[in-house]
Amino acid sequence: MPVLPMFPLGTVLLPGDALPLHVFEPRYRRLVRDCLADPDGPRFGVVLIERGHEVGGGETRHDVGTVARIVMDTELDDGRYVLECIGEERIRVRNWLPDDPYPRAEVEPWPDTDSGPVDFAGLSVGLGRLYGLLDRLSNGRIEPPSITELPDEPGARLFALARFVPIGEADRLQILTAPGPAERSAVVTECVSNAVQLAQWRLDSM
């Protein structure tokens, strides 16, 4: 089973998401150096911290995450790194290894199940309504998302659409852990509906 360096964070990385990182903790500097030297490519796993903090260790981690690939790296004079990463495939952690010299885990890919059709037309209508309300709340300062260039594969398309919805980490985790497109669509649709209700309430309260 493949072993990946792991970077527990206070945020959920969805496949296709951009992930900027400022790496300053010594163990994660070592992780970055090792990733950049890996002949298979500079990749590591990202999982959400359930309890605890990013710095210092001892945190409780979720066992579902995403592979991150480093696409740009800058090493600063003091040894810190500034990274630009992109989320790739979803993974499940099968076994955490000792954090020596940094977190590592045995992982496996977690592809989507074929769970049924998705109502993308309904989602587009919901997003349109949401951004109409956000535009009114911001006095025209919010531009509607460009949703014309999306992945064809339903699961990946839903991950992309989720980027346009203002949601918290708990919702993002639900989206990541949905077994297949139909279940993920239900979560994203509920998130859009909740965001519409909140935006409408804020507008009515003005």
LINSULQUI-V347194 format. One record per backbone hydrogen bond with DSSP energy under -0.5 kcal/mol. CO is the residue of the C=O (numbers start at 1). NH is the residue of the N-H. If there is no record, write none. Layout:
co | nh
CO | NH
CO | NH
This chain:
co | nh
2 | 107
4 | 105
5 | 45
7 | 47
9 | 49
12 | 14
14 | 17
17 | 87
19 | 85
21 | 23
21 | 83
22 | 24
23 | 81
25 | 28
25 | 29
26 | 30
27 | 31
28 | 32
29 | 33
30 | 34
31 | 35
32 | 36
33 | 37
34 | 38
35 | 38
38 | 41
41 | 43
42 | 70
44 | 68
45 | 7
46 | 66
47 | 9
48 | 50
48 | 62
51 | 60
60 | 50
60 | 51
63 | 93
64 | 48
65 | 91
66 | 46
67 | 88
68 | 44
69 | 71
69 | 86
72 | 84
74 | 76
74 | 82
76 | 79
80 | 76
81 | 23
81 | 83
82 | 74
83 | 21
84 | 71
84 | 72
85 | 19
86 | 69
87 | 16
89 | 67
90 | 110
91 | 65
92 | 94
92 | 108
95 | 106
97 | 104
98 | 100
102 | 100
103 | 6
104 | 97
105 | 4
105 | 107
106 | 94
106 | 95
108 | 92
113 | 115
113 | 181
118 | 120
119 | 123
120 | 124
121 | 125
122 | 126
123 | 127
124 | 128
125 | 129
126 | 130
127 | 131
128 | 132
129 | 133
130 | 134
131 | 135
132 | 136
133 | 137
134 | 138
135 | 140
136 | 139
138 | 141
141 | 143
145 | 147
148 | 150
153 | 157
154 | 158
155 | 159
156 | 160
157 | 161
158 | 162
159 | 163
160 | 163
161 | 164
162 | 165
165 | 167
168 | 172
169 | 173
170 | 174
171 | 175
172 | 176
173 | 177
174 | 178
175 | 178
179 | 113
180 | 184
181 | 185
182 | 186
183 | 187
184 | 188
185 | 189
186 | 190
187 | 191
188 | 192
189 | 193
190 | 194
191 | 195
192 | 196
193 | 197
194 | 198
195 | 199
196 | 200
197 | 201
198 | 202
199 | 203
200 | 204
201 | 205
202 | 206
203 | 206
